[in-house]
């Protein structure tokens, strides 16, 4: 068995079915012994030290790329998703933290969430980390990685397992937590942490029917004006026991807000009268000449040339890494060789 971990992008797997066994109350649990093929799938994801039902469900979600797939269809009265953030008094240069939440699970026993986001051009997505939605107390687990196991991996946690995380694709997937020894009986290669195989009690996976945070996103604010962060309706899915299709609600709780603009025209004061970097209080010919000399609409700026990158492509204060027409237009509109510019 391969004990190394590979990325989901390089993993080719058959599309598994959603499990239809309803877990008994009071805890939401699912009992299963995985087939050899699924053991290989899980090994590739997690280095054989933990297996989750969320992986099985999540693998199906991740391998569905067609926007026409029936499992991407939302439903009425489904699981309610909501983006929340503190959006008052934001300005270019600020950082913004956004929470992707399940605010109403309805009556679904949720096993995994696969979320893709879109956002306005005056925002840059910096990171996505997992929330606490699938957190399960170790005291409630049949086979936790407790201190009796001297060699268990200290990086293991009990908050759920990331199935997919790609900031450039703006995509994140999280699956339910399972018992630490969920690989089951019959393994020819013992787990890396030397934990014994599961005993007579079947291992469990702990699905949820609660509110909570699936993911935490951080953004940089690059410019003023209207802004938005949305769930991508074609690439957002919630998996649940006893359901083959995604169970998220048709109405997605997206986020819209306004970023205040700068009242200063000193942004265009980029050099002094000798053409040296640094403001002199006037937007004049020296600033104009510097920008024209740095003008390159097709190559990203670097070093001192980025001083002329004063607005983004929407003309809002903030860099977009190019000295182009938007910067030229902004400076020309602020040009006044005889009056001092007005700072904030």
DRENMARMAR-927942 format. One record per residue (C-alpha): residue in one letter; x, y, z. Coordinates in steps of 0.05 Angstrom, whole numbers, plus 5000, padded with zeros to 4 digits. Layout:
AXYZ/...
This chain:
X500050005000/X502550704983/X503551075048/X504751755015/X499652295006/X497952584938/X493853184919/X486553104899/X488153414832/X492452814814/X487752294842/X483351894795/X477751524830/X471151194812/X465051584833/X462351274897/X455151284918/X452451664977/X451351195036/X444051115052/X444550825121/X441351295172/X445451335236/X442051165301/X440351705352/X442552055395/X449352145360/X449452205284/X454051625265/X455251175206/X458050465208/X461850185149/X467849755131/X470950055067/X472549645006/X479849554984/X479050084929/X476450594979/X482250425026/X486950624971/X483151264958/X483351455031/X490651275037/X492151754980/X488452315015/X490752235087/X496951805090/X492951215119/X492351505190/X485051715186/X478951565144/X472551955142/X465751835112/X466552555089/X472252305044/X467651805011/X462252325001/X467352864985/X470752444932/X464252424894/X463453174901/X470453324879/X470352874817/X463853194791/X466353744745/X460553834697/X455954404715/X450253994686/X451053424736/X444553304773/X448253304840/X449654034832/X442354214833/X439954584895/X433254454927/X427754834963/X427954805039/X435054545037/X441054675081/X441955435088/X448755715071/X450756425091/X456956865083/X457957345141/X463157895155/X463958565189/X463659015128/X462759715157/X468160255151/X472359855101/X477660215060/X482760005007/X488659675041/X484459345095/X483858605108/X476958265111/X475157605145/X469057235118/X465556625149/X462156105106/X456755825152/X451155325154/X445855725190/X440255205185/X441654465171/X434154325166/X433353575180/X439453345141/X445252935170/X450953295135/X457152895115/X461053395073/X461054085042/X464454284977/X464355044967/X466755484910/X466656244915/X466656844868/X468257554886/X468858254858/X475358494825/X476958984881/X478158394928/X483857894930/X482857214965/X488857075009/X487056425045/X481755925064/X482055515128/X477155025158/X471955225208/X469454805267/X463254515235/X465053775240/X468553835307/X467353215350/X469553145423/X474652595430/X470652335489/X464952165442/X469351755394/X470251005396/X477551025374/X480651705387/X488151805382/X489051825457/X495451825497/X495351065502/X497851055431/X505051285440/X506551405367/X500151735341/X501052325294/X500652975335/X498153355273/X491552985277/X485753395303/X478353295318/X475353865277/X474053505211/X478553375152/X480053815092/X478353445028/X480454004981/X483354694988/X485555114929/X485755864939/X487056024865/X480755624847/X477055934906/X474855234926/X474554884993/X471554215016/X470853935086/X468653245108/X465952935172/X470752665224/X471551915234/X474851465285/X482351465282/X482850725264/X477550735210/X481750345160/X478649725191/X480848995195/X485148635145/X490349165129/X496848855106/X500749485124/X499549765194/X498050505202/X504150955204/X502751115276/X502550375296/X495550415324/X492349725330/X486649545283/X479649695307/X476949225359/X470148895362/X466449565363/X465549825291/X468950485277/X464351085269/X463851715226/X460652315259/X455952705214/X452653355237/X445753675240/X447754335271/X449555055254/X456955225246/X462655495205/X465155085146/X470755555124/X474156205142/X476456645084/X481157245086/X481257785032/X485458395016/X481559014995/X484759324934/X479859874915/X473660274932/X466660174907/X461459624908/X464058934927/X461158234932/X462957534954/X458456974930/X457656224932/X458455964861/X451555644849/X454255154797/X459954894842/X457154894912/X454754244943/X452553965010/X452453205019/X447952855069/X446052145088/X440351835049/X440952344993/X444452254926/X443752984906/X446553614938/X441853854993/X443754594996/X438055094990/X436555464925/X437456124961/X444856234975/X446756745028/X451657174989/X455157805014/X454758504984/X457859135013/X461059804995/X468259995005/X469460735019/X473861114970/X479461584984/X477962324984/X485162484969/X487862684901/X494962654929/X495161924907/X497462174839/X503162574871/X508262024861/X514862414853/X517763094871/X519463634821/X526263314807/X522862654789/X525162304852/X520461834888/X516562194942/X510862694944/X511763444940/X504563644948/X503163774874/X500563334818/X504463634761/X508963494701/X514163104742/X508862604763/X506162564692/X513062434662/X514661894714/X508161524699/X509161564624/X516161294630/X513660704671/X507460584628/X506859854607/X499759584602/X501958864587/X507658714636/X506858704711/X510659264745/X516559134791/X520759544840/X520260304833/X515860254771/X510060024816/X509960714847/X506160924784/X501060374795/X496360824833/X489460534817/X486459864794/X483159744728/X476660024754/X480060684772/X479460554846/X485460714891/X489660094900/X494759704861/X493259184807/X500759084789/X500159434722/X501760144701/X496460234648/X490860684623/X487160694688/X493160994724/X494261494667/X486961724668/X486961794743/X493262234743/X490662664686/X484162784723/X487962994786/X493063414748/X493864114777/X500864414773/X499065034812/X494864804871/X496864334926/X493363664926/X488463514982/X490362945028/X485762555073/
